[in-house]
Amino acid sequence: MLTSKLSALSYQLSGISYQRSALSYQVSAISDQLSALSSQVSGISSELSALSQKPWPISDICSRSVAKGQRLTADG
């Protein structure tokens, strides 16, 4: 009786250990994905920063405004 209970407990502990191992693997995979996403966000941020430093010609700004359907006025 005691042996069968200990055997069942051992089996349950083995299952818990397996679940913890699987969860650890999932957390590691999520961490890798977040790291890759962070790298992409950093790249986008760098590109936006570079664009903000670039002088935009007025003709390009006007054509973009017209393309978006915005009304051009004398004050821009």
Phi and psi in radians as a Rosetta constraint file:
Dihedral C 1 N 2 CA 2 C 2 CIRCULARHARMONIC -1.134 0.35
Dihedral N 2 CA 2 C 2 N 3 CIRCULARHARMONIC -0.674 0.35
Dihedral C 2 N 3 CA 3 C 3 CIRCULARHARMONIC -1.106 0.35
Dihedral N 3 CA 3 C 3 N 4 CIRCULARHARMONIC -0.719 0.35
Dihedral C 3 N 4 CA 4 C 4 CIRCULARHARMONIC -1.190 0.35
Dihedral N 4 CA 4 C 4 N 5 CIRCULARHARMONIC -0.623 0.35
Dihedral C 4 N 5 CA 5 C 5 CIRCULARHARMONIC -1.179 0.35
Dihedral N 5 CA 5 C 5 N 6 CIRCULARHARMONIC -0.725 0.35
Dihedral C 5 N 6 CA 6 C 6 CIRCULARHARMONIC -1.134 0.35
Dihedral N 6 CA 6 C 6 N 7 CIRCULARHARMONIC -0.661 0.35
Dihedral C 6 N 7 CA 7 C 7 CIRCULARHARMONIC -1.123 0.35
Dihedral N 7 CA 7 C 7 N 8 CIRCULARHARMONIC -0.738 0.35
Dihedral C 7 N 8 CA 8 C 8 CIRCULARHARMONIC -1.146 0.35
Dihedral N 8 CA 8 C 8 N 9 CIRCULARHARMONIC -0.706 0.35
Dihedral C 8 N 9 CA 9 C 9 CIRCULARHARMONIC -1.128 0.35
Dihedral N 9 CA 9 C 9 N 10 CIRCULARHARMONIC -0.728 0.35
Dihedral C 9 N 10 CA 10 C 10 CIRCULARHARMONIC -1.071 0.35
Dihedral N 10 CA 10 C 10 N 11 CIRCULARHARMONIC -0.719 0.35
Dihedral C 10 N 11 CA 11 C 11 CIRCULARHARMONIC -1.101 0.35
Dihedral N 11 CA 11 C 11 N 12 CIRCULARHARMONIC -0.737 0.35
Dihedral C 11 N 12 CA 12 C 12 CIRCULARHARMONIC -1.132 0.35
Dihedral N 12 CA 12 C 12 N 13 CIRCULARHARMONIC -0.742 0.35
Dihedral C 12 N 13 CA 13 C 13 CIRCULARHARMONIC -1.121 0.35
Dihedral N 13 CA 13 C 13 N 14 CIRCULARHARMONIC -0.634 0.35
Dihedral C 13 N 14 CA 14 C 14 CIRCULARHARMONIC -1.113 0.35
Dihedral N 14 CA 14 C 14 N 15 CIRCULARHARMONIC -0.718 0.35
Dihedral C 14 N 15 CA 15 C 15 CIRCULARHARMONIC -1.126 0.35
Dihedral N 15 CA 15 C 15 N 16 CIRCULARHARMONIC -0.718 0.35
Dihedral C 15 N 16 CA 16 C 16 CIRCULARHARMONIC -1.114 0.35
Dihedral N 16 CA 16 C 16 N 17 CIRCULARHARMONIC -0.725 0.35
Dihedral C 16 N 17 CA 17 C 17 CIRCULARHARMONIC -1.066 0.35
Dihedral N 17 CA 17 C 17 N 18 CIRCULARHARMONIC -0.737 0.35
Dihedral C 17 N 18 CA 18 C 18 CIRCULARHARMONIC -1.108 0.35
Dihedral N 18 CA 18 C 18 N 19 CIRCULARHARMONIC -0.740 0.35
Dihedral C 18 N 19 CA 19 C 19 CIRCULARHARMONIC -1.118 0.35
Dihedral N 19 CA 19 C 19 N 20 CIRCULARHARMONIC -0.705 0.35
Dihedral C 19 N 20 CA 20 C 20 CIRCULARHARMONIC -1.111 0.35
Dihedral N 20 CA 20 C 20 N 21 CIRCULARHARMONIC -0.689 0.35
Dihedral C 20 N 21 CA 21 C 21 CIRCULARHARMONIC -1.122 0.35
Dihedral N 21 CA 21 C 21 N 22 CIRCULARHARMONIC -0.755 0.35
Dihedral C 21 N 22 CA 22 C 22 CIRCULARHARMONIC -1.137 0.35
Dihedral N 22 CA 22 C 22 N 23 CIRCULARHARMONIC -0.702 0.35
Dihedral C 22 N 23 CA 23 C 23 CIRCULARHARMONIC -1.141 0.35
Dihedral N 23 CA 23 C 23 N 24 CIRCULARHARMONIC -0.707 0.35
Dihedral C 23 N 24 CA 24 C 24 CIRCULARHARMONIC -1.061 0.35
Dihedral N 24 CA 24 C 24 N 25 CIRCULARHARMONIC -0.714 0.35
Dihedral C 24 N 25 CA 25 C 25 CIRCULARHARMONIC -1.109 0.35
Dihedral N 25 CA 25 C 25 N 26 CIRCULARHARMONIC -0.737 0.35
Dihedral C 25 N 26 CA 26 C 26 CIRCULARHARMONIC -1.127 0.35
Dihedral N 26 CA 26 C 26 N 27 CIRCULARHARMONIC -0.735 0.35
Dihedral C 26 N 27 CA 27 C 27 CIRCULARHARMONIC -1.095 0.35
Dihedral N 27 CA 27 C 27 N 28 CIRCULARHARMONIC -0.699 0.35
Dihedral C 27 N 28 CA 28 C 28 CIRCULARHARMONIC -1.111 0.35
Dihedral N 28 CA 28 C 28 N 29 CIRCULARHARMONIC -0.733 0.35
Dihedral C 28 N 29 CA 29 C 29 CIRCULARHARMONIC -1.134 0.35
Dihedral N 29 CA 29 C 29 N 30 CIRCULARHARMONIC -0.727 0.35
Dihedral C 29 N 30 CA 30 C 30 CIRCULARHARMONIC -1.117 0.35
Dihedral N 30 CA 30 C 30 N 31 CIRCULARHARMONIC -0.708 0.35
Dihedral C 30 N 31 CA 31 C 31 CIRCULARHARMONIC -1.061 0.35
Dihedral N 31 CA 31 C 31 N 32 CIRCULARHARMONIC -0.736 0.35
Dihedral C 31 N 32 CA 32 C 32 CIRCULARHARMONIC -1.106 0.35
Dihedral N 32 CA 32 C 32 N 33 CIRCULARHARMONIC -0.716 0.35
Dihedral C 32 N 33 CA 33 C 33 CIRCULARHARMONIC -1.139 0.35
Dihedral N 33 CA 33 C 33 N 34 CIRCULARHARMONIC -0.723 0.35
Dihedral C 33 N 34 CA 34 C 34 CIRCULARHARMONIC -1.144 0.35
Dihedral N 34 CA 34 C 34 N 35 CIRCULARHARMONIC -0.640 0.35
Dihedral C 34 N 35 CA 35 C 35 CIRCULARHARMONIC -1.123 0.35
Dihedral N 35 CA 35 C 35 N 36 CIRCULARHARMONIC -0.754 0.35
Dihedral C 35 N 36 CA 36 C 36 CIRCULARHARMONIC -1.129 0.35
Dihedral N 36 CA 36 C 36 N 37 CIRCULARHARMONIC -0.713 0.35
Dihedral C 36 N 37 CA 37 C 37 CIRCULARHARMONIC -1.121 0.35
Dihedral N 37 CA 37 C 37 N 38 CIRCULARHARMONIC -0.717 0.35
Dihedral C 37 N 38 CA 38 C 38 CIRCULARHARMONIC -1.069 0.35
Dihedral N 38 CA 38 C 38 N 39 CIRCULARHARMONIC -0.688 0.35
Dihedral C 38 N 39 CA 39 C 39 CIRCULARHARMONIC -1.133 0.35
Dihedral N 39 CA 39 C 39 N 40 CIRCULARHARMONIC -0.706 0.35
Dihedral C 39 N 40 CA 40 C 40 CIRCULARHARMONIC -1.137 0.35
Dihedral N 40 CA 40 C 40 N 41 CIRCULARHARMONIC -0.744 0.35
Dihedral C 40 N 41 CA 41 C 41 CIRCULARHARMONIC -1.101 0.35
Dihedral N 41 CA 41 C 41 N 42 CIRCULARHARMONIC -0.696 0.35
Dihedral C 41 N 42 CA 42 C 42 CIRCULARHARMONIC -1.095 0.35
Dihedral N 42 CA 42 C 42 N 43 CIRCULARHARMONIC -0.726 0.35
Dihedral C 42 N 43 CA 43 C 43 CIRCULARHARMONIC -1.118 0.35
Dihedral N 43 CA 43 C 43 N 44 CIRCULARHARMONIC -0.746 0.35
Dihedral C 43 N 44 CA 44 C 44 CIRCULARHARMONIC -1.117 0.35
Dihedral N 44 CA 44 C 44 N 45 CIRCULARHARMONIC -0.722 0.35
Dihedral C 44 N 45 CA 45 C 45 CIRCULARHARMONIC -1.070 0.35
Dihedral N 45 CA 45 C 45 N 46 CIRCULARHARMONIC -0.724 0.35
Dihedral C 45 N 46 CA 46 C 46 CIRCULARHARMONIC -1.123 0.35
Dihedral N 46 CA 46 C 46 N 47 CIRCULARHARMONIC -0.720 0.35
Dihedral C 46 N 47 CA 47 C 47 CIRCULARHARMONIC -1.126 0.35
Dihedral N 47 CA 47 C 47 N 48 CIRCULARHARMONIC -0.744 0.35
Dihedral C 47 N 48 CA 48 C 48 CIRCULARHARMONIC -1.132 0.35
Dihedral N 48 CA 48 C 48 N 49 CIRCULARHARMONIC -0.670 0.35
Dihedral C 48 N 49 CA 49 C 49 CIRCULARHARMONIC -1.110 0.35
Dihedral N 49 CA 49 C 49 N 50 CIRCULARHARMONIC -0.748 0.35
Dihedral C 49 N 50 CA 50 C 50 CIRCULARHARMONIC -1.118 0.35
Dihedral N 50 CA 50 C 50 N 51 CIRCULARHARMONIC -0.693 0.35
Dihedral C 50 N 51 CA 51 C 51 CIRCULARHARMONIC -1.147 0.35
Dihedral N 51 CA 51 C 51 N 52 CIRCULARHARMONIC -0.624 0.35
Dihedral C 51 N 52 CA 52 C 52 CIRCULARHARMONIC -1.231 0.35
Dihedral N 52 CA 52 C 52 N 53 CIRCULARHARMONIC -0.387 0.35
Dihedral C 52 N 53 CA 53 C 53 CIRCULARHARMONIC -1.464 0.35
Dihedral N 53 CA 53 C 53 N 54 CIRCULARHARMONIC -0.332 0.35
Dihedral C 53 N 54 CA 54 C 54 CIRCULARHARMONIC -1.404 0.35
Dihedral N 54 CA 54 C 54 N 55 CIRCULARHARMONIC 2.268 0.35
Dihedral C 54 N 55 CA 55 C 55 CIRCULARHARMONIC -1.279 0.35
Dihedral N 55 CA 55 C 55 N 56 CIRCULARHARMONIC 2.269 0.35
Dihedral C 55 N 56 CA 56 C 56 CIRCULARHARMONIC -1.670 0.35
Dihedral N 56 CA 56 C 56 N 57 CIRCULARHARMONIC 2.223 0.35
Dihedral C 56 N 57 CA 57 C 57 CIRCULARHARMONIC -1.148 0.35
Dihedral N 57 CA 57 C 57 N 58 CIRCULARHARMONIC 2.509 0.35
Dihedral C 57 N 58 CA 58 C 58 CIRCULARHARMONIC -1.049 0.35
Dihedral N 58 CA 58 C 58 N 59 CIRCULARHARMONIC -0.612 0.35
Dihedral C 58 N 59 CA 59 C 59 CIRCULARHARMONIC -1.135 0.35
Dihedral N 59 CA 59 C 59 N 60 CIRCULARHARMONIC -0.630 0.35
Dihedral C 59 N 60 CA 60 C 60 CIRCULARHARMONIC -1.186 0.35
Dihedral N 60 CA 60 C 60 N 61 CIRCULARHARMONIC -0.722 0.35
Dihedral C 60 N 61 CA 61 C 61 CIRCULARHARMONIC -1.103 0.35
Dihedral N 61 CA 61 C 61 N 62 CIRCULARHARMONIC -0.762 0.35
Dihedral C 61 N 62 CA 62 C 62 CIRCULARHARMONIC -1.112 0.35
Dihedral N 62 CA 62 C 62 N 63 CIRCULARHARMONIC -0.763 0.35
Dihedral C 62 N 63 CA 63 C 63 CIRCULARHARMONIC -1.161 0.35
Dihedral N 63 CA 63 C 63 N 64 CIRCULARHARMONIC -0.610 0.35
Dihedral C 63 N 64 CA 64 C 64 CIRCULARHARMONIC -1.173 0.35
Dihedral N 64 CA 64 C 64 N 65 CIRCULARHARMONIC -0.693 0.35
Dihedral C 64 N 65 CA 65 C 65 CIRCULARHARMONIC -1.131 0.35
Dihedral N 65 CA 65 C 65 N 66 CIRCULARHARMONIC -0.758 0.35
Dihedral C 65 N 66 CA 66 C 66 CIRCULARHARMONIC -1.151 0.35
Dihedral N 66 CA 66 C 66 N 67 CIRCULARHARMONIC -0.698 0.35
Dihedral C 66 N 67 CA 67 C 67 CIRCULARHARMONIC -1.105 0.35
Dihedral N 67 CA 67 C 67 N 68 CIRCULARHARMONIC -0.543 0.35
Dihedral C 67 N 68 CA 68 C 68 CIRCULARHARMONIC -1.471 0.35
Dihedral N 68 CA 68 C 68 N 69 CIRCULARHARMONIC -0.056 0.35
Dihedral C 68 N 69 CA 69 C 69 CIRCULARHARMONIC 1.456 0.35
Dihedral N 69 CA 69 C 69 N 70 CIRCULARHARMONIC 0.276 0.35
Dihedral C 69 N 70 CA 70 C 70 CIRCULARHARMONIC -1.457 0.35
Dihedral N 70 CA 70 C 70 N 71 CIRCULARHARMONIC 2.575 0.35
Dihedral C 70 N 71 CA 71 C 71 CIRCULARHARMONIC -1.531 0.35
Dihedral N 71 CA 71 C 71 N 72 CIRCULARHARMONIC 2.233 0.35
Dihedral C 71 N 72 CA 72 C 72 CIRCULARHARMONIC -1.491 0.35
Dihedral N 72 CA 72 C 72 N 73 CIRCULARHARMONIC 2.349 0.35
Dihedral C 72 N 73 CA 73 C 73 CIRCULARHARMONIC -2.144 0.35
Dihedral N 73 CA 73 C 73 N 74 CIRCULARHARMONIC 3.007 0.35
Dihedral C 73 N 74 CA 74 C 74 CIRCULARHARMONIC -1.086 0.35
Dihedral N 74 CA 74 C 74 N 75 CIRCULARHARMONIC -0.567 0.35
Dihedral C 74 N 75 CA 75 C 75 CIRCULARHARMONIC -1.605 0.35
Dihedral N 75 CA 75 C 75 N 76 CIRCULARHARMONIC 0.193 0.35
